[in-house]
Amino acid sequence: MSAALKVDRITLAYDGQAGPRAIVDNFSLGLAAGNIGCLFGPSGCGKSTVLRAIAGFEPVRAGAILLNDIPISTPQIHLPPERRKVGMMFQEYALFPHLTAAQNIGFGLRLWSRADLQARVAEMLALIGLPAVGPRFPHELSGGQQQRVALARALAPRPALLLLDEPFSNLDADTRERLTDEVRQILKASGQTALLVTHNEFEAGVFSDQVCVMDARPSP
């Protein structure tokens, strides 16, 4: 099976007073369509930097990132984030407080026809198991409900790849365990290719089809 996401020997670095300082060096990863991958490791190992590079927020100093065989990041090519068909879900959820759950989910679909937008929002609410919360505002939802609405918003535009940056870290242990399983089931039901970043061993093992362990930063 060909890789939907291919990260091929990339180097990521920050510019310092003494010159570029490598954060990630010669890193590779392949993720098949419909699979859930995980970048697992301690804080500071570079996993979130890799995620930001895939999303288009960090330049690639060497190597290449390809999505469905199309280069999106190389030292010569940098496709803007909004053109990558990559969705992101963060630990803060980042729901707009002045918009209802339905309006939050439909936020990225503003160029769709009204009928298609409403149908897609209803489909997403059903997928996350919350068909009745569309008219509610974020402050009227529990933390777990907010997270599922944030997931629906990320999935609504049909991204080729969904990136999840520590999405369960702000939840208590019981809610985290329950939602880890629920979110995995939602992603599998939708056939979504996804990549999770976490330092939590339980999440890495339960949530993902494959785990890439990042345990050290390169020497400066």
C-alpha positions as CSV (number, residue, x, y, z in Angstrom):
1,M,0.0,0.0,0.0
2,S,1.4,3.4,-1.0
3,A,1.9,6.0,1.6
4,A,-0.6,8.9,1.8
5,L,2.0,10.8,3.9
6,K,5.7,10.4,3.2
7,V,8.3,12.3,5.2
8,D,11.6,11.6,3.5
9,R,14.8,12.3,5.5
10,I,13.9,15.8,6.5
11,T,16.0,18.2,8.5
12,L,14.4,21.0,10.5
13,A,16.4,23.7,12.2
14,Y,16.1,27.1,13.9
15,D,18.4,30.0,13.2
16,G,20.5,31.0,16.2
17,Q,23.3,33.5,16.8
18,A,25.8,30.8,16.1
19,G,24.0,29.6,13.0
20,P,21.3,27.0,12.3
21,R,20.6,24.6,15.1
22,A,19.1,21.3,14.1
23,I,15.9,20.2,15.9
24,V,15.2,17.2,13.7
25,D,17.8,15.6,11.5
26,N,17.3,13.0,8.7
27,F,13.8,12.0,9.9
28,S,11.6,9.7,7.8
29,L,8.0,8.5,8.2
30,G,5.4,6.7,6.0
31,L,1.7,6.6,6.7
32,A,-0.8,4.6,4.6
33,A,-4.2,6.1,3.7
34,G,-6.8,5.5,6.4
35,N,-4.2,4.7,9.0
36,I,-3.5,6.5,12.3
37,G,0.1,7.2,13.0
38,C,1.7,8.6,16.2
39,L,4.8,10.6,16.9
40,F,5.6,9.5,20.5
41,G,8.3,10.9,22.7
42,P,9.2,13.3,25.6
43,S,8.8,17.0,25.4
44,G,11.6,18.7,23.4
45,C,12.4,15.7,21.1
46,G,11.0,17.5,18.0
47,K,7.7,15.8,17.4
48,S,5.6,18.9,17.4
49,T,8.1,20.6,15.1
50,V,7.7,17.7,12.6
51,L,3.9,18.2,12.9
52,R,4.3,21.9,12.2
53,A,6.5,21.2,9.2
54,I,3.8,18.8,7.8
55,A,1.2,21.5,8.3
56,G,3.3,24.1,6.6
57,F,4.3,26.3,9.5
58,E,8.0,25.3,9.6
59,P,10.4,25.2,6.5
60,V,12.3,22.1,5.5
61,R,16.0,22.5,5.4
62,A,16.7,19.2,3.7
63,G,14.6,16.2,2.5
64,A,10.9,16.3,1.4
65,I,7.4,15.9,2.7
66,L,4.9,14.4,0.2
67,L,1.1,14.1,0.5
68,N,-0.5,11.6,-1.9
69,D,2.8,11.7,-3.9
70,I,2.7,15.5,-4.3
71,P,5.6,17.4,-2.8
72,I,4.3,19.9,-0.3
73,S,7.7,20.8,1.4
74,T,11.2,20.7,0.2
75,P,14.0,23.2,0.4
76,Q,12.7,24.6,-2.9
77,I,9.0,24.0,-2.5
78,H,6.8,25.3,0.3
79,L,3.1,24.9,-0.3
80,P,1.2,27.4,1.9
81,P,-0.7,25.7,4.8
82,E,-4.2,26.7,3.4
83,R,-3.4,24.8,0.2
84,R,-2.2,21.5,1.7
85,K,-5.6,19.9,2.5
86,V,-4.3,19.3,6.0
87,G,-6.5,19.7,9.0
88,M,-5.3,20.3,12.6
89,M,-6.8,19.7,16.0
90,F,-5.1,21.2,19.0
91,Q,-5.2,20.5,22.7
92,E,-7.0,23.9,23.3
93,Y,-9.9,22.9,20.9
94,A,-10.0,26.6,19.8
95,L,-13.8,26.7,19.3
96,F,-15.1,30.2,18.5
97,P,-17.1,31.1,21.6
98,H,-19.6,33.3,19.8
99,L,-20.6,30.6,17.3
100,T,-22.8,27.6,17.9
101,A,-21.5,24.1,17.5
102,A,-23.0,23.9,14.0
103,Q,-21.5,27.2,13.0
104,N,-18.1,26.1,14.3
105,I,-18.2,22.9,12.3
106,G,-19.2,24.8,9.2
107,F,-16.7,27.5,9.6
108,G,-14.3,26.1,7.0
109,L,-17.1,25.4,4.5
110,R,-18.1,29.0,3.9
111,L,-17.5,28.7,0.1
112,W,-19.9,25.7,0.0
113,S,-23.5,26.1,-1.0
114,R,-25.9,26.5,1.9
115,A,-27.6,23.2,1.2
116,D,-24.2,21.3,1.0
117,L,-22.9,23.1,4.1
118,Q,-26.0,22.2,6.2
119,A,-25.9,18.6,5.0
120,R,-22.2,18.3,5.8
121,V,-22.6,19.8,9.3
122,A,-25.5,17.4,10.0
123,E,-23.3,14.5,8.8
124,M,-20.5,15.5,11.1
125,L,-22.8,16.0,14.1
126,A,-24.1,12.4,13.5
127,L,-20.6,11.1,13.1
128,I,-19.4,12.4,16.5
129,G,-22.6,11.1,18.1
130,L,-23.9,14.6,19.0
131,P,-26.8,15.2,16.5
132,A,-28.7,17.5,18.9
133,V,-25.9,20.0,20.0
134,G,-25.8,22.0,16.8
135,P,-27.6,25.1,18.3
136,R,-25.5,25.1,21.5
137,F,-22.6,27.4,22.2
138,P,-19.2,26.0,23.4
139,H,-19.8,27.1,27.0
140,E,-22.9,25.0,27.0
141,L,-20.9,21.8,26.2
142,S,-18.8,19.6,28.4
143,G,-15.0,19.3,27.7
144,G,-15.5,16.0,25.9
145,Q,-18.3,17.4,23.8
146,Q,-16.2,20.4,22.9
147,Q,-13.4,18.1,21.8
148,R,-15.7,16.1,19.5
149,V,-17.1,19.3,18.0
150,A,-13.5,20.5,17.4
151,L,-12.8,17.1,15.7
152,A,-15.9,17.5,13.5
153,R,-14.8,21.0,12.5
154,A,-11.4,19.6,11.5
155,L,-13.0,16.7,9.5
156,A,-15.7,18.7,7.8
157,P,-13.6,20.0,4.8
158,R,-12.5,16.4,4.1
159,P,-8.7,16.9,4.6
160,A,-6.3,14.5,3.1
161,L,-4.5,14.3,6.4
162,L,-5.6,15.3,10.0
163,L,-2.9,16.3,12.5
164,L,-3.6,16.0,16.2
165,D,-1.3,17.9,18.6
166,E,-1.7,16.5,22.1
167,P,-5.5,16.7,21.8
168,F,-6.2,14.8,25.1
169,S,-3.7,16.4,27.4
170,N,-6.1,18.9,29.0
171,L,-8.6,16.2,30.0
172,D,-8.8,14.3,33.3
173,A,-7.7,10.7,33.2
174,D,-11.1,9.1,32.9
175,T,-12.3,11.4,30.1
176,R,-9.0,11.1,28.3
177,E,-9.3,7.3,28.3
178,R,-12.9,7.3,27.0
179,L,-12.3,10.0,24.3
180,T,-9.1,8.3,23.1
181,D,-11.2,5.3,22.1
182,E,-14.2,7.4,20.8
183,V,-12.0,9.7,18.6
184,R,-10.2,6.7,17.2
185,Q,-13.6,5.1,16.3
186,I,-14.7,8.3,14.6
187,L,-11.6,8.6,12.6
188,K,-11.8,4.9,11.5
189,A,-15.5,5.3,10.6
190,S,-14.6,8.2,8.3
191,G,-11.6,6.5,6.8
192,Q,-9.5,9.5,7.8
193,T,-5.7,9.4,7.6
194,A,-4.3,11.0,10.8
195,L,-1.1,11.7,12.7
196,L,-1.1,12.1,16.5
197,V,1.6,13.8,18.6
198,T,1.7,12.7,22.2
199,H,4.1,11.9,25.1
200,N,1.4,9.7,26.7
201,E,2.2,6.0,26.3
202,F,-1.4,4.9,26.8
203,E,-2.6,7.2,24.0
204,A,0.2,6.1,21.7
205,G,-0.6,2.4,22.1
206,V,-4.4,2.5,22.1
207,F,-5.0,5.3,19.5
208,S,-2.6,4.5,16.8
209,D,-2.0,1.9,14.1
210,Q,1.7,2.6,14.0
211,V,4.0,4.4,16.4
212,C,7.2,6.3,15.6
213,V,9.3,6.8,18.7
214,M,11.3,10.0,18.9
215,D,13.6,9.9,21.9
216,A,16.5,12.3,21.3
217,R,17.4,15.5,19.7
218,P,20.4,15.8,17.4
219,S,23.5,17.4,18.8
220,P,23.9,21.1,18.1
